[in-house]
Amino acid sequence: MAGARASEARLPQVAATRADLSGADLSNADLSQATFVEANLTGADLHRAMAFNAVMSRADLRSANLAGAVLVGVHFDGADLTGANLAGAELAGADFVGARGIEGAPLPLPPMTTADVRDAGSIRASAAPGDDVRRRGVGDYLSRRQLVAFIVAAALAGLWLLALLAVSIFRGDVHPPPNPPHTELGPESPALSNLLTSGFRLTPDSVPATVLDLAARRYVQIEQVAPGSFIVRLERADREEDDELQPYEQRVLQLLRSRASDGVVPTTALTTGPREESRMWWRAFEKDVITESKAKNLSENFWSPTLVSAFCAGAAIPAIPITIGLGSMIFDFPGLWVGYGVLILVVLGAMSSTRRQRDRPSGRRAASRWLGLREYLEGAETFPTLSPAAVAVWDRYLAYGAALGVAAGAIHAMPMGAEDDHRAWSSYGGRWHQTRIRYPHMWPPAWGSHPVVALLRGLLAAGIAAMVFFVVVKVTASGSAPDQAQRINIGRGAAAVVGVLVAAWAASVMIVAISDLFSPVTMTGLVLRSRRRGGRGENSQPRFYIAIDDGQNPTKVMAWRVKSEVFTRCRQGDVVTAKVTRSLGYVRDLRVVPFRGP
């Protein structure tokens, strides 16, 4: 093979032990992890070759041209480099133990002993005058095959995450069609009907619905003692029929007994305790309901064991091309494997621990049946205004109406559990409806800020983004050692990402701020929630929110972030008129209307 021409050839991991390659043209060739033990490379041209982690032990490299070559981690132990040209070569981590001819090579370095070369962590020879040696980036220290392996692995990991997202979205899209309106009550309890008709997610309305069902089945009595005031009167605590109740129904009955005094408890006292205690009680109640649903084959875990196993197996697929590409270098990137492993464990752990449910065929049919009953009850004009005491007349229909979300009056009079910050009943606009409330903090950007203040923040953020981009452009890895160059380029990439995010934030803030400078609107509505968030630490400032239902979007409300003096002007349940900006939600003025909401 003497005089062979293999310029720009890709020969990673090639075995050429004791081969005669004298005078061969291997310029720009990929010789990563190749083996040239005791090979004859006299006068060979390896100009700009990539020989990452190659083994050239005891090879004859006299007069070889290695200018500009990547010789990172190469084993030159016992090799003869007399007269070899190493100008501009990358020699980080190279092993020169016992090599000959080092002092004679045209390197602009002072003479070094064998021990000095071996102990040096990184050697970078400068290019000799007139040498055409290109500057290399981090990618030049990996072979093409290794780079392709990382790209393929990243693409596979992206597909895995997209598949996870797709399953989460489409598998959870449960909207069974309702049956025609009817009056038939099915065998499921009100709590189960709530689970089946709420996208297989149990809602807090299931708890007061269970109380109403216990009243309809004569376990308790609900009496009106004054306009808008009700009590729950308990029957004897030793009723044998308790054994017929489901665990979650027994849990509710035990709660009523624990709150009662002389067998009586006002509906306003029907809470499940402080927030943490209430959360634990709710999770136990939810677990009992889901257990019965699965036992009756109405629902199943959203992430079934089969699905979790499939995604667990799929998570290992991206590691295959990396393993093949890196070969013996597989353990040189521990941070990569640890990071990827932690990510997969977190995702799979969340999948396995969630209580989220999805429908079974029988559960879907039952949901359609209950939706048909809901349509019938919605048609009764007085049904949403019925009080809890009406259970004596409407019997279990009132309990199921509460579970199906059409008995707002009965639910409103029985505030079971801690008051939900994110859900509220409202009759503003003439009809009872349940509203979801959101308290913006980080998004939308600058929510609750004065337009001028938001504009100044946007300009400041734009200036910071410009400075970041300036640093990214000016700072390069040219002339740095490979390990340092890698850190620099990673830092530049991270800074560029941060700069893009800051620039996008600045642009969005400035756009909405300019649009809000001259566009305040006047709104009148009911104060659903008045909340203070944060401010628990010494240096933490509290945030004040007021959620207003103006009747325009009865299903969703975004709470306004207001100043403390505005926050103290109204109470929950007041009807207020506010002048507010359209995009930033900045409240310029707020006044209480002399009318009290429900």
N, C-alpha and C positions, 0 to 999 in steps of 0.2 A: 504493500500500500504506500510505498515511498513515493512522494510527489503527488499524492492524490489531491483532488480538488473537491472540497465539501463546503465551499463558501455559503454562509447563511443556512446551512443545513440544521435540521432539528434532530439532535442525537442525545436527548436526555437519558441518563442511566445506561448509556451504551458501555459495554464491557470490552476494553481494548488492552487487556493485560499483555505485556511484552510485545505489543504490536509495533511494526516498523512504520512510523508516520513521518520519517525525516523529510523535510521540505514540503509537507502537506499544507494545503490552503484551507484553513479552518476559520478564516476571518468571519466575524458576525455569527458564528455557529452557536447553537444552544447545546452546551455540553454539561448542563446541570446534573450533578450527582453521577457523572460518568466516571469510569474507572480506567486509569492509565498507569497502573502499577508497573514499574520497570519498562515502560514503553519508550521507544526511540522517537523523540520529537525534535531532533536536531534540526535547527533552521526552519522549523514549522512556523506558519503565519497564523497566530491566534489573535490578531488585531481585533479589538472590540468584541471578542467572543464572550459568551456568558457561561462561566464554569462554576456556578453556584454549588458549593459543597462537593466539588469534584475531588477525586483521589488521584494524586500524581506522585505518590510515594516512590522514591528511588528512580524517577523518570529522568531521561536525558533531555534537558531543555536548553542545551548550549546553543547560543545565538538565536534562540526562538524569539519571535516578535509577539510580546504580550501587552503592547501599548494599548491603554484604554480598556482593557479587558476587565470583566467583573469576576474577581477571584476571591469573593467573600467565602470564608470558611474552607478554602481549598487546603488539602494536605500536601505540602511540598517536602515533608520530612524525608531526608536522605537524597533529595533531588539535586541534579547538577544544573545550576542556573548561570554558569559562566558565560558572560557576554549576552545574556538575555536582556531584551528591552522591556522594562516594566514601567515606562513613563506613563503617568495618568491612570495606572491600574488601581482598582479598588481592592484593598488587601485586608479588609476588616476581618479579624478572627482567623486569618490564615496561619497555618502551622509550618514553620521553617526549621523545625528541630533537625539538626544534622545536615541541613542543606548547604551546598557549596556554591561559591561564586556570588554570594550576596554582596560582598564588598565591592566586587568589580562591576556590578550592574549599574547602568546609567540612572541611578536614583539620586535626586537632590536631597539626600539624607546623609547624616554623618555615619561613619562606619559603626555597626552594631554587632555585638556578640550574639551567638545563637540564643543564649538565655534572654537577652534583651528583646529580641524579636518575638520569642515565644510568649513572653510576659506582656507584650504590648497588646492592649485590647483592640485597637483600631489603627491601621496604617493606611494613609492615603498619599500616594506619590503624586507630585505635581507633574503636569505635562511639560515635556521638554519643548523648547522653542521650535515652532514650525510644525509640531505634531497636531494632527486633526483629531482631537478627542472630544466627542460630544458630551454635554452635561446630561446626567442621568437622574431620573426621578425614582421614587420609591418602587414603582412597578418594575423597574429594571432589575431589581434584586430577586424577583420571582420569575420562573420560566413562563413561557406562554401557556403551557399546559396548566401550570398552577394558577395563573390568572384566570384562565377560562373556567377552572374548577371552582374558584371563588365566585365568579359571576353566575355560573349555573346554580351553585348552592344558594346564593342570594335570591335568584329567581324562584327556585323551588320553595324557599322559606316564605317568600311573598305569596306564592300560590297557596301555601298551607294556611296563611293568615286570611287570605281572601275566601278560601273555602270555609274557614271557621266563621267569618263574618256572614257569608251567604247562608249558611245553615242557621245561624242565630236569627237572621232576619226572616227568611222564608219559612223555616220550620215553625217559628213562633207566630206567624200570621194566621191566627185562628179567628175567623169570623163566620160561624155557621149561619145559614139563612134561617129566619124565624118561620115557624109554622103559622098558619092563619090564626087570627085571634080566637081564643077559646077559654073555657073556665075550668079545665081539668087540672087537678093537682097531682103531680107525680109522686113517686115513692121517696125521692131525695129530700133531705132536710133543707130549710132555708139557707143554711151556711153552704151546703153543697151547691144549691142553685146559684148562689152568689159566685162561687168559684167557676162554675161552668159558663156563666154568662158574662164574665169579666175578663175574657181572654185567658182563662185558666190561671188567674192571679187573684187570690183572696183579698177582698177590700175590708176596711174597718166596719163597713155597714153590716157585715155578717154577725157582729157581736150583738148590737141592739135587736137585730132581726131574730136572733136566737132567744133573747129575753121575751120578745113578743110571742114567739112560738111556744115558749114555756107557759106563758099566760093563756094562750089559746088551748093548751093541753091541760090546764088547770093545775099546774105545778105552782104557779104564783097568780096573784091578782093585781091588776093595775087600776088604780082609782084616781079620779080627779078630785082634789080637795079645794082648789081655788082656780080661777081663770089662769091657764098656763102653768099650773102647778100640779104635779102628779106624784103618787107614791106607789111603791111596789110592796104588796103584802104577801108574805111567805106562808105557805101551808106548813104542816108539821114536818120536822126535819127527819122523821123516821119512816117516811113513806117507802114502801117496798118497791114502788114503781120506779124509784131512782135507778134500779138495776137495768131498766129498759132504755135508759138514756145512753147516748153515745158519749165517749170520753170528753169531747169538747163541750157537750151540753151539760154534763156533770160539772165541768170546770166553771162554766158560767153560773150555774146554780150555787156552787160553793162560794163564788165571789159575792153573789147576792146575800147569802147567809152571813158571810164575814163582815159585810157592811151594815147589816140590819141591826136595829135596836128594838127589842120587844116585837120582833117579827115584821118590822116596817123599815123601809129605806126610801128616802126621796129619790126621784129619778135624777135630780141634780147632783146627788152624791154617788152616782154609779160610775166611779172612775176606777181604773186598774192600778192606781198608785202613782208614785213619782215616775219620772221619765224612764229611768233605767229599769225599775221594777215593772213598769208598764210594758216596756219593750220585751222583757223576758216572758211576761205573761202572754203577750201576743204571739211570740214565736212558738210557745207551747200550744196555744190554741190553733195556730196555723198548721203545726205539725200534725195534730190530731185530725183536723179536717182533711188534709192531704192523704193521711194514712187510710181513712175510710174511702176516699175517692179512688185510691189505687186498689184497695181491697175489693171494691165493687166494679173494677175494670172500667172506670169512667175516665181515668187519666193515667199518665205514666210520666216518669222523670223526663224532663226535656232533653237532658244529656244522658241517654241510656248507656249502660255498660258497654254495649256493642259500639256505640258511637264514640265513646271515650277511648276504647281500645283502638278503633280505626284511626283516630287523630293521634293517638300515642305512637302507633306504627308509622303514620305519615310524618311525624316530627323527626323521625330518624332518617328519612330519605335525603334531606339536604346534607347530611353528614357524609353520605356515600361519595359524591364527587370530590369533596375536600379530602377525604381519606385516600382516594385513588390518586389525586393530584399531588398531595404532599408526600406520599410514600413514607420514607423513613423520617421525614420532618414532621410527622403528625403530632409529636409531643413538643414541638418547638413553639406552639401557640396555646399555652394553657389558658390564658385569659379568654380566648375565643370560645373554647369548649365550656369553660365554667359559666360564662355569660349566657351562652345559648342554652345550656342545661338549666340554669336558674329560670330563664324566661319560660321554657317549656313546662317546668314544674309548677310555676305560678299559674300559667294558663290552665293546665290540666287539673290542678288542685281546685281552681275556681269552678271549673266545669263539674267536678265530682261533688263539690260541697253544696252547690245551689239547690234550692227546693223548687225551682221553676218547673211547672208542669206543662204538658201538651195533651191534646185530646186523643182519646181512643175512639173507635167507631161508635160504640155505645154511648160514650160521653158526648160526642158530637150530636147524636140524635136527641139525647136528653136536653142539651143546650138549646137546640131548635125548638123543642117543646116548651121550655121555660120562656124563651123569647116570645113565643106566641101568647103565653099568659101575660107577659109584660105589656104587649101591645093592647090586650084587652083591658088591663087595669089602667093604662094610660088614657084610654078612651073615657073613663069615668071622671067627670070634671071635678068632683069633690074629693077624690081619692088622695091627691097630694096634700090636702089640708087636714086630713084626719089626724086626731091626737092619739097617743098611745092607748087611752081608755076606750077607743073605738074598737079594740080587739074583741070586746064583749059582743059586738054586733057582727063585725067582719070575720071573726074567728081567724083561721090560719091565713086567709087571704092578705090580711094586713101584714103578717110576718113575712110572707113571700114578697109582698110589694116593697117592704123595706129592704129585703135582700136584693131585689131586682132594681132598686134605685128609683122607685116611683112613689114612695111614701115619705116625702121629705118632711112633712109635719111631724110624723111619729119619730123619725130619726132625730130631728132637731131638738125634740124635748128630752132625748135620752143620750146625753154626751158621754157615751161609754169610752173608757180609756183616756189617755192624755189627749188634749186637743191637738188635732193634726195641723202642723204648720203649713202643709202643702195641699190640703184639701179643705174645702169649706162649702157649706150649704148657703144658698142665697135665694131670696125671693124677689130681688130687685129686678124690675122689668115686668112683674106681674105673674111670674111662674117660677116655682121652686126648681132649682137646678144645682148640680154639684160642680164646683169650679176648682181647677188645679192652679196652684200658686207657685211662682218661681221667684227666688230672691237673687238677682244677678249680682255677681261680685267681680269676676275677671272678664266675663263676656255677657253682653256687648261691652266693648271697650269704653272706658270713661263714663259708664252709666251713672246717672245722677249728678254729673259735673255741670257747672255753668259752661255754656258754649265757648266763652272767651278763655276760660281756664283749660278746657279740653283742647282748644286750638293751640294754646301755648305748649301744652304737653305733647301734642302731635309734632310741633316744630322742634321741640327738644329731642324727641325720639328720632326724628328724621336726621338731626345733626349727629346723634350717636351712631345711627346706621351708616352715615357717610364716613365717619371716622373709622368704623369697623372695616368697611370696604377699602378704605385707603391703606389700612394696615395689611389687609389680605393681599393687596396688589404689591405693596412695597416689600414685604417680608418674603423671602424665598429661601429655599434650602440649598442654593448653589454654594458649592465649596464646603459643605458640611459632611461630616462622617455619616455613613448610611443609617446608623441607629438614631443619630441626631436629626438627620433629614426626614426620617420617618415620623418622628415626633413633631417636627415643624409642620410637615404637610398635613398631618392629622389635625393639628391645632388650627391651621389655615382653613381646612374644610369645616371644622366645627364653628369657627368664627364666621365663615361665610353663611352657614345656616342660620346662626343667631342674627346676623345682619339682615338677611332676607325677612326673618320673622319680625324684627323690630321695624323694618321699613314698611312691611304690610300693615302692622299695627298703627304706625304713624299715619299712613295714607288713609286708613279707614276712619281714624279719629278726626283727622282734619276735614274729611268730606262731610261727616255727619255734624261736626261742629259748625261749619260754615252754613250748612242747610238749616241749622237750628237757631242761628243768630236772629232771624226775623220771622220765625214761624211758630209762635206759641199757640196752643189750642186750649179751649175751656171745656172741662169735663165735669159732670156731676154723677156721683155714684155712691154706693154703700161701702164703708170701710169693713172689709172682710177680716183682715188680720193687721195687727199693729205689733211689730216685732223689733227687738234689739238683738243684734248679732255681734259676736266678738267682744273685744274690750276687756278680756279677763286678765291679760298680762299687764305688767307694769308699763310697758311702752306701747301697748296695743290700744288703738282708738276704736271705740264701738261704732257700729254702722246701724242706722235707723231706717226701717222700711215701713211703708204703708201700702197695703194691697187694696185696690179700689175696683169694685165691680160696677161698670157703667151700663151694663146690659147689652153692650155691642158685641162682645165676645164672651158668651156665658160659660164656655168650657175652659178657658185659659186666661190667666191674669199674670202680668209681670209687675211685681211690687216696685214702687218708686223708692229710691234711696233719697232720704231727705235730711235736712239739718235737724239738730236736736230741738230747736225752737219751733220748727214746723211740726215735729213729731208730737210735741206736747199739746198742740192745739186741738186734737181730736182723740176720740176713743173708738175702740172696736165697736161697730154697730151704728156709728154716726153716719149720716148722709152729708157729704161735703161737696163743695164746688172748688175746683182747682184749676189754675192756669199753669200749663206744663208744656215743655218743648216736646216735639213729636218723636225725635230719634234718640235723644239722650235721656229722656225722662226726667229733666230737671224741673222741679216744682218752683215756679216763680212766686205763686201765692196760693193759699189754701184757707177756706173759710167753711165753718160748719153751718149747714142749712138747718133752720129750726124745725127739724122733723127727725124722729127716731126710727131707725129701721127695726126689723124684727130681731 
